[in-house]
């Protein structure tokens, strides 16, 4: 106290160094965040620039020609749509019902916890193991052969956790008081779910379904050995080229074969395929995000 | 006057029965996740079992030999050591690169950024996580490998480093979003207590939040490891195709997952080769199962403490 002037309420050396470290670290952390995002944007830009010469509406509608060295991606595009719709038809109802069970019916006991655990594990199983499962179970054991149905079922099981998780989140966001009010007028559990919980969460559930579409469209490994095929002759612009028991082409598979199996492909073709696939997946995903933000904005409770 | 039982609205029989049926359906769907996990193990193991118990195959050689000659006419060997090492190298490198960046990004998003920036970054990360693995593989094959060759003069661009980089880019969004959730899960009273004692943001993060969220962060890293080990298309396309134990960062390798994807199409159905590939699948299933279980237990440990 006695030696030197005492500065009250001013910044001490300790305080200054504290602030400096914080500023530096803040900058470092922001730089790390940027380091994660900038390369991606650069890569996407690179893809688009290289794809540009081939990207037009003809590319989407035309079939591959000259042993895939020219032409477009129509059969692959349609094949992906078939697979996504097939997978969705199975996994959406199953996943939504499973989520209803987990959120509305199950009590918190070991059984419920093991279901939870199973969902987490299902999400963590490598995609190639799903492919092996699809091959062993659907192609051989169920004797669907290499077909759209086997591939779609494999995809459905693979993406089930996505839909269960997002549906549970949507159901969980309905306030408990809503349910209690409904029980108090004598409604059963299902009546409550149908009349109160589902109407209040249906938009969130749909968001999850959209998210699942984007996940399904991008998968390659699970369909490689169950139903997707290297090449299939299809008429230009034909909307119904495949039957349920046919094999089909798919965008993701097409990108893989085009870039690794076919020699002498003009560079723009695989780049354009990659951009179409990436664009499809990201725009569907963005749609689900926009829907979610919009819903959050107009929530009434 | 007798007091009757209270009047009760009678629902039509079909409604009651319909509801019962629907509830049975809901319960069945509820257990479907368990059924599917068991079914995956069952069907993959079923295809693998005949070779596992046959005398043409030795489990010891399978795990410890680096000789993988599945299609050799005279000297068939099924040793996956080189593939295990390949998986370990590529995913280990990816995690080494990804963890600092994703934890840094998670801390920035959770604690340093304003609400608008946070929302934007979270959306970007969600989109990043949605990029299909085959697109990552394509980028690894055509873009980053060329950049690597230009920068380092390596003879081939598709090597351990390239695979590690691509996998790191893929893991970062997952680890970041889970780690950010873990940081957000720390109760606000912890932050308030730290601020009340005069701690600034960084001191709060360093001394209070990181210790409090350490299990959640560990789980995030573990899930990233699980993703890296199980990733197929990206490593298939970006690591080259040499089945040998890599001597350095610029060697080509093959991972367990890529090996299945590369060879399953050529292995005749129900041959030994085919069954050994399924056995590799069983191994992968077990590895990721253990990783996920550990991550879940780690997170649960946190919940119990609180």
Contacts between the chains, C-beta under 8 A, distances in Angstrom:
chain1	res1	chain2	res2	distance
A	18	B	200	5.7
A	18	B	203	7.3
A	19	B	200	7.0
A	21	B	202	6.2
A	22	B	200	4.9
A	22	B	201	5.8
A	22	B	202	4.4
A	22	B	203	7.9
A	25	B	202	4.9
A	26	B	108	7.7
A	26	B	112	5.4
A	26	B	201	7.4
A	26	B	202	7.5
A	28	B	104	7.1
A	29	B	104	4.9
A	29	B	105	7.3
A	29	B	107	5.6
A	29	B	108	3.8
A	29	B	112	6.0
A	30	B	108	5.7
A	30	B	112	7.3
A	32	B	100	7.3
A	32	B	101	5.1
A	32	B	104	3.4
A	32	B	105	5.4
A	32	B	108	6.8
A	33	B	104	7.0
A	33	B	105	4.2
A	33	B	108	4.8
A	33	B	109	6.9
A	33	B	121	6.5
A	35	B	101	6.0
A	36	B	101	5.5
A	36	B	102	7.2
A	36	B	105	5.3
A	36	B	125	7.9
A	36	B	128	7.6
A	36	B	172	5.2
A	36	B	173	7.7
A	36	B	176	7.2
A	37	B	121	7.7
A	37	B	124	5.7
A	37	B	128	7.4
A	39	B	169	6.8
A	40	B	128	5.8
A	40	B	131	7.7
A	40	B	169	7.0
A	43	B	139	5.5
A	43	B	143	6.2
A	46	B	143	5.9
A	47	B	139	7.3
A	47	B	143	7.7
A	93	B	29	7.9
A	94	B	29	5.3
A	94	B	32	6.0
A	95	B	29	7.9
A	97	B	25	6.3
A	97	B	26	5.1
A	97	B	29	3.5
A	97	B	30	7.4
A	98	B	29	4.3
A	98	B	30	5.3
A	98	B	32	5.7
A	98	B	33	6.3
A	100	B	26	5.6
A	100	B	29	7.8
A	101	B	26	4.8
A	101	B	27	6.0
A	101	B	29	6.0
A	101	B	30	2.9
A	102	B	30	6.0
A	105	B	23	7.6
A	105	B	26	6.4
A	105	B	27	7.0
A	105	B	30	6.9
A	106	B	30	6.6
A	114	B	34	6.4
A	115	B	30	6.3
A	115	B	31	6.7
A	115	B	33	5.7
A	115	B	34	5.9
A	117	B	293	7.3
A	117	B	296	6.1
A	118	B	33	4.1
A	118	B	34	4.3
A	118	B	36	7.5
A	118	B	37	4.7
A	119	B	33	4.7
A	120	B	292	5.7
A	120	B	296	5.9
A	121	B	37	5.4
A	121	B	288	7.8
A	121	B	289	5.9
A	121	B	292	5.1
A	121	B	293	7.4
A	122	B	33	5.7
A	122	B	36	5.9
A	122	B	37	5.6
A	122	B	40	7.9
A	124	B	223	7.3
A	124	B	226	5.1
A	124	B	227	7.8
A	124	B	230	7.1
A	124	B	288	5.1
A	124	B	289	7.5
A	124	B	291	7.2
A	124	B	292	4.1
A	125	B	37	7.6
A	125	B	40	6.2
A	125	B	230	7.2
A	125	B	285	6.3
A	125	B	288	6.1
A	125	B	289	7.8
A	126	B	229	7.2
A	126	B	230	2.9
A	126	B	231	7.3
A	126	B	232	6.4
A	126	B	257	5.8
A	126	B	284	5.2
A	126	B	285	7.5
A	126	B	288	5.9
A	127	B	133	7.4
A	127	B	230	6.9
A	127	B	231	7.8
A	127	B	232	5.3
A	127	B	233	7.6
A	128	B	230	7.5
A	128	B	232	4.3
A	128	B	257	4.8
A	128	B	260	5.0
A	128	B	261	5.6
A	128	B	281	6.9
A	128	B	284	7.1
A	129	B	40	6.7
A	129	B	44	6.4
A	129	B	230	7.4
A	129	B	281	4.9
A	129	B	284	5.5
A	129	B	285	5.1
A	129	B	288	7.8
A	130	B	40	7.2
A	131	B	260	7.7
A	131	B	261	7.6
A	131	B	264	7.6
A	132	B	43	7.9
A	132	B	44	4.9
A	132	B	47	7.2
A	132	B	260	6.9
A	132	B	264	7.6
A	132	B	277	7.6
A	132	B	278	5.7
A	132	B	281	4.2
A	133	B	39	7.3
A	133	B	40	4.5
A	133	B	43	5.2
A	133	B	44	5.5
A	135	B	47	7.8
A	135	B	264	7.5
A	136	B	43	4.0
A	136	B	44	6.0
A	136	B	46	6.4
A	136	B	47	4.6
A	136	B	278	7.1
A	137	B	39	6.6
A	137	B	43	4.2
A	140	B	47	7.8
A	140	B	269	7.5
A	141	B	43	6.6
A	141	B	46	8.0
A	157	B	36	5.4
A	157	B	40	7.8
A	160	B	32	7.5
A	160	B	33	6.9
A	160	B	36	7.0
A	161	B	33	7.5
A	164	B	33	6.9
A	188	B	19	6.6
A	189	B	23	7.6
A	190	B	19	4.9
A	190	B	22	6.1
A	190	B	23	6.0
A	190	B	26	8.0
A	191	B	19	7.7
A	214	B	130	5.7
A	215	B	130	7.3
A	217	B	132	7.6
A	218	B	130	7.4
A	218	B	131	7.6
A	218	B	132	2.7
A	218	B	133	7.3
A	218	B	134	7.0
A	218	B	135	7.3
A	219	B	132	7.0
A	219	B	133	8.0
A	220	B	132	7.2
A	220	B	133	6.8
A	220	B	134	4.3
A	220	B	232	7.8
A	220	B	233	4.8
A	221	B	133	7.7
A	221	B	232	4.3
A	221	B	233	5.6
A	221	B	257	7.9
A	221	B	261	5.9
A	224	B	261	6.6
A	224	B	264	7.9
A	224	B	265	7.4
A	225	B	264	5.4
A	225	B	265	6.6
A	252	B	132	6.0
A	252	B	134	4.6
A	252	B	233	7.9
A	253	B	134	8.0
A	255	B	134	5.4
A	255	B	135	7.2
A	255	B	138	5.9
A	256	B	134	5.5
A	256	B	137	7.3
A	256	B	138	7.9
A	256	B	233	6.7
A	256	B	237	7.1
A	259	B	138	5.5
A	259	B	141	5.9
A	259	B	142	6.8
A	259	B	237	7.1
A	260	B	141	7.2
A	260	B	237	6.4
A	270	B	138	6.7
A	270	B	142	7.4
A	271	B	142	7.7
A	274	B	135	5.4
A	274	B	138	5.0
A	274	B	139	7.9
A	277	B	132	6.2
A	277	B	134	7.3
A	277	B	135	6.1
A	278	B	131	6.5
A	278	B	132	7.2
A	278	B	135	5.1
A	281	B	130	5.8
A	281	B	131	7.1
A	281	B	132	5.6
A	281	B	135	8.0
A	282	B	127	5.7
A	282	B	130	6.3
A	282	B	131	7.3
A	285	B	126	7.2
A	285	B	127	6.0
A	285	B	130	4.4
A	286	B	127	6.7
A	289	B	123	5.7
A	289	B	126	6.4
A	289	B	127	7.7
